[in-house]
Structures are given as structure tokens and as C-alpha cells.
């Protein structure tokens, strides 16, 4: 099984999208809008809350101040590559 790259940077974008930079040099766009109806992510419908994102260095996830997080494997496998 191939190891997935680590998330090294993440930026919130308009339309509830994330631009995620990985340790292999790839930048990918992850669409969050479909997840915002799910209970753990409902608070992120607030654009201000959505923008408060960071990388949890201990868990290796992308996380928000309000406690939600996303596994990097999901971010990688369910995103599309960007040309940057």
C-alpha cells in the first residue's frame, strides 16, 4: 500500500472549498459544501467559523477551532488536483 502524503498547508476558499498542499508537492481542491449538512460539520456553515482552520500536528488532520476535523486520506482521495 502506498503511503499518503501529509498535509503541509491548508487554505479556506470561497464556496466552502479547501486548497490543500501535500508533502509530495501536490495542491488539491476539496469541496466541503456536501459535508456541511452532516452533524459534526454544521457549525462550519458560518463562513467565519469555516475560515478558522489549521493543521493538527499531533493527529495529522485538518481541523477547526470548533472541534471538527477531516482525515488527510479523505482530503487526498476525494479532492481534485489543482495547477498552481
MODELLER restraints for C-alpha pairs under 7 A, 6 or more apart:
rsr = mdl.restraints
at = mdl.atoms
rsr.add(forms.Gaussian(group=physical.xy_distance, feature=features.Distance(at['CA:4:A'], at['CA:73:A']), mean=6.76, stdev=0.5))
rsr.add(forms.Gaussian(group=physical.xy_distance, feature=features.Distance(at['CA:5:A'], at['CA:22:A']), mean=5.74, stdev=0.5))
rsr.add(forms.Gaussian(group=physical.xy_distance, feature=features.Distance(at['CA:5:A'], at['CA:23:A']), mean=5.27, stdev=0.5))
rsr.add(forms.Gaussian(group=physical.xy_distance, feature=features.Distance(at['CA:5:A'], at['CA:24:A']), mean=5.85, stdev=0.5))
rsr.add(forms.Gaussian(group=physical.xy_distance, feature=features.Distance(at['CA:6:A'], at['CA:22:A']), mean=5.45, stdev=0.5))
rsr.add(forms.Gaussian(group=physical.xy_distance, feature=features.Distance(at['CA:6:A'], at['CA:23:A']), mean=5.21, stdev=0.5))
rsr.add(forms.Gaussian(group=physical.xy_distance, feature=features.Distance(at['CA:7:A'], at['CA:20:A']), mean=6.79, stdev=0.5))
rsr.add(forms.Gaussian(group=physical.xy_distance, feature=features.Distance(at['CA:7:A'], at['CA:21:A']), mean=5.91, stdev=0.5))
rsr.add(forms.Gaussian(group=physical.xy_distance, feature=features.Distance(at['CA:7:A'], at['CA:22:A']), mean=4.50, stdev=0.5))
rsr.add(forms.Gaussian(group=physical.xy_distance, feature=features.Distance(at['CA:7:A'], at['CA:23:A']), mean=6.21, stdev=0.5))
rsr.add(forms.Gaussian(group=physical.xy_distance, feature=features.Distance(at['CA:7:A'], at['CA:72:A']), mean=6.65, stdev=0.5))
rsr.add(forms.Gaussian(group=physical.xy_distance, feature=features.Distance(at['CA:8:A'], at['CA:21:A']), mean=5.68, stdev=0.5))
rsr.add(forms.Gaussian(group=physical.xy_distance, feature=features.Distance(at['CA:8:A'], at['CA:22:A']), mean=5.38, stdev=0.5))
rsr.add(forms.Gaussian(group=physical.xy_distance, feature=features.Distance(at['CA:8:A'], at['CA:23:A']), mean=5.96, stdev=0.5))
rsr.add(forms.Gaussian(group=physical.xy_distance, feature=features.Distance(at['CA:9:A'], at['CA:20:A']), mean=5.96, stdev=0.5))
rsr.add(forms.Gaussian(group=physical.xy_distance, feature=features.Distance(at['CA:9:A'], at['CA:21:A']), mean=4.98, stdev=0.5))
rsr.add(forms.Gaussian(group=physical.xy_distance, feature=features.Distance(at['CA:10:A'], at['CA:18:A']), mean=6.67, stdev=0.5))
rsr.add(forms.Gaussian(group=physical.xy_distance, feature=features.Distance(at['CA:10:A'], at['CA:19:A']), mean=5.68, stdev=0.5))
rsr.add(forms.Gaussian(group=physical.xy_distance, feature=features.Distance(at['CA:10:A'], at['CA:20:A']), mean=4.52, stdev=0.5))
rsr.add(forms.Gaussian(group=physical.xy_distance, feature=features.Distance(at['CA:10:A'], at['CA:21:A']), mean=6.13, stdev=0.5))
rsr.add(forms.Gaussian(group=physical.xy_distance, feature=features.Distance(at['CA:10:A'], at['CA:54:A']), mean=7.00, stdev=0.5))
rsr.add(forms.Gaussian(group=physical.xy_distance, feature=features.Distance(at['CA:11:A'], at['CA:18:A']), mean=5.66, stdev=0.5))
rsr.add(forms.Gaussian(group=physical.xy_distance, feature=features.Distance(at['CA:11:A'], at['CA:19:A']), mean=5.17, stdev=0.5))
rsr.add(forms.Gaussian(group=physical.xy_distance, feature=features.Distance(at['CA:11:A'], at['CA:20:A']), mean=6.55, stdev=0.5))
rsr.add(forms.Gaussian(group=physical.xy_distance, feature=features.Distance(at['CA:12:A'], at['CA:18:A']), mean=4.69, stdev=0.5))
rsr.add(forms.Gaussian(group=physical.xy_distance, feature=features.Distance(at['CA:12:A'], at['CA:19:A']), mean=6.44, stdev=0.5))
rsr.add(forms.Gaussian(group=physical.xy_distance, feature=features.Distance(at['CA:12:A'], at['CA:51:A']), mean=5.61, stdev=0.5))
rsr.add(forms.Gaussian(group=physical.xy_distance, feature=features.Distance(at['CA:13:A'], at['CA:19:A']), mean=6.91, stdev=0.5))
rsr.add(forms.Gaussian(group=physical.xy_distance, feature=features.Distance(at['CA:16:A'], at['CA:31:A']), mean=6.49, stdev=0.5))
rsr.add(forms.Gaussian(group=physical.xy_distance, feature=features.Distance(at['CA:16:A'], at['CA:32:A']), mean=5.33, stdev=0.5))
rsr.add(forms.Gaussian(group=physical.xy_distance, feature=features.Distance(at['CA:16:A'], at['CA:33:A']), mean=5.50, stdev=0.5))
rsr.add(forms.Gaussian(group=physical.xy_distance, feature=features.Distance(at['CA:17:A'], at['CA:29:A']), mean=6.66, stdev=0.5))
rsr.add(forms.Gaussian(group=physical.xy_distance, feature=features.Distance(at['CA:17:A'], at['CA:30:A']), mean=5.59, stdev=0.5))
rsr.add(forms.Gaussian(group=physical.xy_distance, feature=features.Distance(at['CA:17:A'], at['CA:31:A']), mean=4.62, stdev=0.5))
rsr.add(forms.Gaussian(group=physical.xy_distance, feature=features.Distance(at['CA:17:A'], at['CA:32:A']), mean=5.50, stdev=0.5))
rsr.add(forms.Gaussian(group=physical.xy_distance, feature=features.Distance(at['CA:18:A'], at['CA:29:A']), mean=5.59, stdev=0.5))
rsr.add(forms.Gaussian(group=physical.xy_distance, feature=features.Distance(at['CA:18:A'], at['CA:30:A']), mean=5.07, stdev=0.5))
rsr.add(forms.Gaussian(group=physical.xy_distance, feature=features.Distance(at['CA:18:A'], at['CA:31:A']), mean=6.58, stdev=0.5))
rsr.add(forms.Gaussian(group=physical.xy_distance, feature=features.Distance(at['CA:19:A'], at['CA:27:A']), mean=6.66, stdev=0.5))
rsr.add(forms.Gaussian(group=physical.xy_distance, feature=features.Distance(at['CA:19:A'], at['CA:28:A']), mean=5.74, stdev=0.5))
rsr.add(forms.Gaussian(group=physical.xy_distance, feature=features.Distance(at['CA:19:A'], at['CA:29:A']), mean=4.69, stdev=0.5))
rsr.add(forms.Gaussian(group=physical.xy_distance, feature=features.Distance(at['CA:19:A'], at['CA:30:A']), mean=6.51, stdev=0.5))
rsr.add(forms.Gaussian(group=physical.xy_distance, feature=features.Distance(at['CA:20:A'], at['CA:27:A']), mean=5.53, stdev=0.5))
rsr.add(forms.Gaussian(group=physical.xy_distance, feature=features.Distance(at['CA:20:A'], at['CA:28:A']), mean=5.27, stdev=0.5))
rsr.add(forms.Gaussian(group=physical.xy_distance, feature=features.Distance(at['CA:20:A'], at['CA:29:A']), mean=6.26, stdev=0.5))
rsr.add(forms.Gaussian(group=physical.xy_distance, feature=features.Distance(at['CA:21:A'], at['CA:27:A']), mean=4.40, stdev=0.5))
rsr.add(forms.Gaussian(group=physical.xy_distance, feature=features.Distance(at['CA:21:A'], at['CA:28:A']), mean=6.53, stdev=0.5))
rsr.add(forms.Gaussian(group=physical.xy_distance, feature=features.Distance(at['CA:27:A'], at['CA:81:A']), mean=6.09, stdev=0.5))
rsr.add(forms.Gaussian(group=physical.xy_distance, feature=features.Distance(at['CA:27:A'], at['CA:82:A']), mean=5.55, stdev=0.5))
rsr.add(forms.Gaussian(group=physical.xy_distance, feature=features.Distance(at['CA:28:A'], at['CA:79:A']), mean=5.91, stdev=0.5))
rsr.add(forms.Gaussian(group=physical.xy_distance, feature=features.Distance(at['CA:28:A'], at['CA:80:A']), mean=5.31, stdev=0.5))
rsr.add(forms.Gaussian(group=physical.xy_distance, feature=features.Distance(at['CA:28:A'], at['CA:81:A']), mean=4.29, stdev=0.5))
rsr.add(forms.Gaussian(group=physical.xy_distance, feature=features.Distance(at['CA:28:A'], at['CA:82:A']), mean=5.15, stdev=0.5))
rsr.add(forms.Gaussian(group=physical.xy_distance, feature=features.Distance(at['CA:29:A'], at['CA:79:A']), mean=5.36, stdev=0.5))
rsr.add(forms.Gaussian(group=physical.xy_distance, feature=features.Distance(at['CA:29:A'], at['CA:80:A']), mean=5.34, stdev=0.5))
rsr.add(forms.Gaussian(group=physical.xy_distance, feature=features.Distance(at['CA:29:A'], at['CA:81:A']), mean=6.34, stdev=0.5))
rsr.add(forms.Gaussian(group=physical.xy_distance, feature=features.Distance(at['CA:29:A'], at['CA:82:A']), mean=6.46, stdev=0.5))
rsr.add(forms.Gaussian(group=physical.xy_distance, feature=features.Distance(at['CA:30:A'], at['CA:75:A']), mean=6.22, stdev=0.5))
rsr.add(forms.Gaussian(group=physical.xy_distance, feature=features.Distance(at['CA:30:A'], at['CA:78:A']), mean=6.82, stdev=0.5))
rsr.add(forms.Gaussian(group=physical.xy_distance, feature=features.Distance(at['CA:30:A'], at['CA:79:A']), mean=4.53, stdev=0.5))
rsr.add(forms.Gaussian(group=physical.xy_distance, feature=features.Distance(at['CA:30:A'], at['CA:80:A']), mean=6.77, stdev=0.5))
rsr.add(forms.Gaussian(group=physical.xy_distance, feature=features.Distance(at['CA:35:A'], at['CA:41:A']), mean=6.55, stdev=0.5))
rsr.add(forms.Gaussian(group=physical.xy_distance, feature=features.Distance(at['CA:36:A'], at['CA:42:A']), mean=5.02, stdev=0.5))
rsr.add(forms.Gaussian(group=physical.xy_distance, feature=features.Distance(at['CA:36:A'], at['CA:44:A']), mean=6.61, stdev=0.5))
rsr.add(forms.Gaussian(group=physical.xy_distance, feature=features.Distance(at['CA:36:A'], at['CA:45:A']), mean=6.23, stdev=0.5))
rsr.add(forms.Gaussian(group=physical.xy_distance, feature=features.Distance(at['CA:40:A'], at['CA:68:A']), mean=6.42, stdev=0.5))
rsr.add(forms.Gaussian(group=physical.xy_distance, feature=features.Distance(at['CA:41:A'], at['CA:68:A']), mean=6.50, stdev=0.5))
rsr.add(forms.Gaussian(group=physical.xy_distance, feature=features.Distance(at['CA:44:A'], at['CA:50:A']), mean=4.78, stdev=0.5))
rsr.add(forms.Gaussian(group=physical.xy_distance, feature=features.Distance(at['CA:52:A'], at['CA:64:A']), mean=5.72, stdev=0.5))
rsr.add(forms.Gaussian(group=physical.xy_distance, feature=features.Distance(at['CA:52:A'], at['CA:65:A']), mean=6.10, stdev=0.5))
rsr.add(forms.Gaussian(group=physical.xy_distance, feature=features.Distance(at['CA:53:A'], at['CA:63:A']), mean=5.69, stdev=0.5))
rsr.add(forms.Gaussian(group=physical.xy_distance, feature=features.Distance(at['CA:53:A'], at['CA:64:A']), mean=4.51, stdev=0.5))
rsr.add(forms.Gaussian(group=physical.xy_distance, feature=features.Distance(at['CA:53:A'], at['CA:65:A']), mean=6.72, stdev=0.5))
rsr.add(forms.Gaussian(group=physical.xy_distance, feature=features.Distance(at['CA:54:A'], at['CA:62:A']), mean=5.89, stdev=0.5))
rsr.add(forms.Gaussian(group=physical.xy_distance, feature=features.Distance(at['CA:54:A'], at['CA:63:A']), mean=5.45, stdev=0.5))
rsr.add(forms.Gaussian(group=physical.xy_distance, feature=features.Distance(at['CA:54:A'], at['CA:64:A']), mean=6.24, stdev=0.5))
rsr.add(forms.Gaussian(group=physical.xy_distance, feature=features.Distance(at['CA:55:A'], at['CA:61:A']), mean=5.89, stdev=0.5))
rsr.add(forms.Gaussian(group=physical.xy_distance, feature=features.Distance(at['CA:55:A'], at['CA:62:A']), mean=4.59, stdev=0.5))
rsr.add(forms.Gaussian(group=physical.xy_distance, feature=features.Distance(at['CA:55:A'], at['CA:63:A']), mean=5.90, stdev=0.5))
rsr.add(forms.Gaussian(group=physical.xy_distance, feature=features.Distance(at['CA:56:A'], at['CA:62:A']), mean=6.02, stdev=0.5))
rsr.add(forms.Gaussian(group=physical.xy_distance, feature=features.Distance(at['CA:56:A'], at['CA:63:A']), mean=6.13, stdev=0.5))
rsr.add(forms.Gaussian(group=physical.xy_distance, feature=features.Distance(at['CA:61:A'], at['CA:69:A']), mean=6.22, stdev=0.5))
rsr.add(forms.Gaussian(group=physical.xy_distance, feature=features.Distance(at['CA:61:A'], at['CA:70:A']), mean=5.78, stdev=0.5))
rsr.add(forms.Gaussian(group=physical.xy_distance, feature=features.Distance(at['CA:61:A'], at['CA:71:A']), mean=5.25, stdev=0.5))
rsr.add(forms.Gaussian(group=physical.xy_distance, feature=features.Distance(at['CA:61:A'], at['CA:72:A']), mean=5.71, stdev=0.5))
rsr.add(forms.Gaussian(group=physical.xy_distance, feature=features.Distance(at['CA:62:A'], at['CA:69:A']), mean=5.44, stdev=0.5))
rsr.add(forms.Gaussian(group=physical.xy_distance, feature=features.Distance(at['CA:62:A'], at['CA:70:A']), mean=5.44, stdev=0.5))
rsr.add(forms.Gaussian(group=physical.xy_distance, feature=features.Distance(at['CA:62:A'], at['CA:71:A']), mean=6.92, stdev=0.5))
rsr.add(forms.Gaussian(group=physical.xy_distance, feature=features.Distance(at['CA:62:A'], at['CA:72:A']), mean=6.99, stdev=0.5))
rsr.add(forms.Gaussian(group=physical.xy_distance, feature=features.Distance(at['CA:63:A'], at['CA:69:A']), mean=4.04, stdev=0.5))
rsr.add(forms.Gaussian(group=physical.xy_distance, feature=features.Distance(at['CA:63:A'], at['CA:70:A']), mean=6.52, stdev=0.5))
